[in-house]
């Protein structure tokens, strides 16, 4: 499996709405996994000053990550392959 980073512009989003978006991503990933799709939500990093939001997903394909975000109703600017360097 590969890691993909989803870049979002969420300037001005309320913290409650950000939490709701994260919950939607986690829930959709779980739903897709139960349907046999190999995708997993890893984490989100948010910079409130400028609204940049980066979400990491593990998946077999970029297309599945895009599908997850579309079906969850989550806006994004792009999806790119990434490296998760968490120690």
C-alpha positions as CSV (number, residue, x, y, z in Angstrom):
1,X,0.0,0.0,0.0
2,X,1.1,3.6,-0.6
3,X,0.5,6.8,1.3
4,X,-1.3,9.7,-0.3
5,X,-1.6,13.3,0.9
6,X,-4.8,15.2,0.3
7,X,-4.3,19.0,0.2
8,X,-7.2,21.2,1.2
9,X,-7.8,24.9,1.5
10,X,-10.0,25.4,4.6
11,X,-9.4,29.0,5.5
12,X,-12.0,30.2,7.9
13,X,-13.4,26.8,8.8
14,X,-14.7,26.5,12.3
15,X,-13.0,23.9,14.5
16,X,-16.3,22.0,14.9
17,X,-16.6,21.8,11.1
18,X,-13.0,20.6,10.8
19,X,-13.8,17.9,13.4
20,X,-16.8,16.9,11.4
21,X,-14.8,16.7,8.2
22,X,-12.2,14.5,9.9
23,X,-15.0,12.3,11.2
24,X,-16.5,12.0,7.7
25,X,-13.1,10.9,6.3
26,X,-12.6,8.3,9.0
27,X,-16.2,7.0,8.6
28,X,-16.0,6.8,4.8
29,X,-12.6,5.0,5.0
30,X,-14.1,2.4,7.3
31,X,-17.2,2.0,5.1
32,X,-15.0,1.5,2.0
33,X,-12.8,-1.0,3.9
34,X,-15.9,-3.0,4.8
35,X,-16.8,-3.1,1.1
36,X,-13.4,-4.5,0.3
37,X,-11.6,-1.4,-0.7
38,X,-8.0,-1.2,0.7
39,X,-8.0,2.4,2.1
40,X,-7.2,3.8,5.6
41,X,-7.3,7.3,7.1
42,X,-4.0,8.1,8.9
43,X,-4.1,11.7,10.2
44,X,-4.8,15.3,9.5
45,X,-2.5,18.4,10.0
46,X,-4.2,21.8,9.9
47,X,-2.6,25.2,9.9
48,X,-5.4,27.6,11.0
49,X,-3.5,30.8,10.2
50,X,-3.8,30.2,6.5
51,X,-6.3,27.3,6.3
52,X,-3.9,24.7,4.8
53,X,-5.0,21.2,5.6
54,X,-3.1,18.0,4.8
55,X,-4.7,14.6,5.3
56,X,-2.8,11.4,4.9
57,X,-4.4,8.2,3.7
58,X,-3.0,4.7,3.0
59,X,-4.4,3.1,-0.1
60,X,-3.7,0.8,-3.0
61,X,-4.6,3.6,-5.4
62,X,-4.9,7.4,-5.7
63,X,-8.3,6.9,-7.3
64,X,-9.7,5.3,-4.2
65,X,-8.5,8.2,-2.1
66,X,-10.2,10.7,-4.5
67,X,-13.3,8.6,-4.4
68,X,-13.3,8.6,-0.6
69,X,-13.1,12.4,-0.5
70,X,-15.8,12.8,-3.2
71,X,-18.2,10.4,-1.5
72,X,-17.6,12.0,1.9
73,X,-18.3,15.5,0.4
74,X,-14.8,16.8,1.4
75,X,-13.3,19.5,-0.9
76,X,-9.6,19.1,-1.9
77,X,-7.1,20.8,-4.2
78,X,-5.1,17.7,-5.1
79,X,-4.0,14.3,-4.1
80,X,-0.3,13.4,-4.3
81,X,1.8,10.4,-3.4
82,X,3.6,11.1,-0.1
83,X,5.9,9.6,2.5
84,X,4.8,9.3,6.1
85,X,8.0,10.0,8.1
86,X,6.5,9.7,11.6
87,X,9.1,8.0,13.8
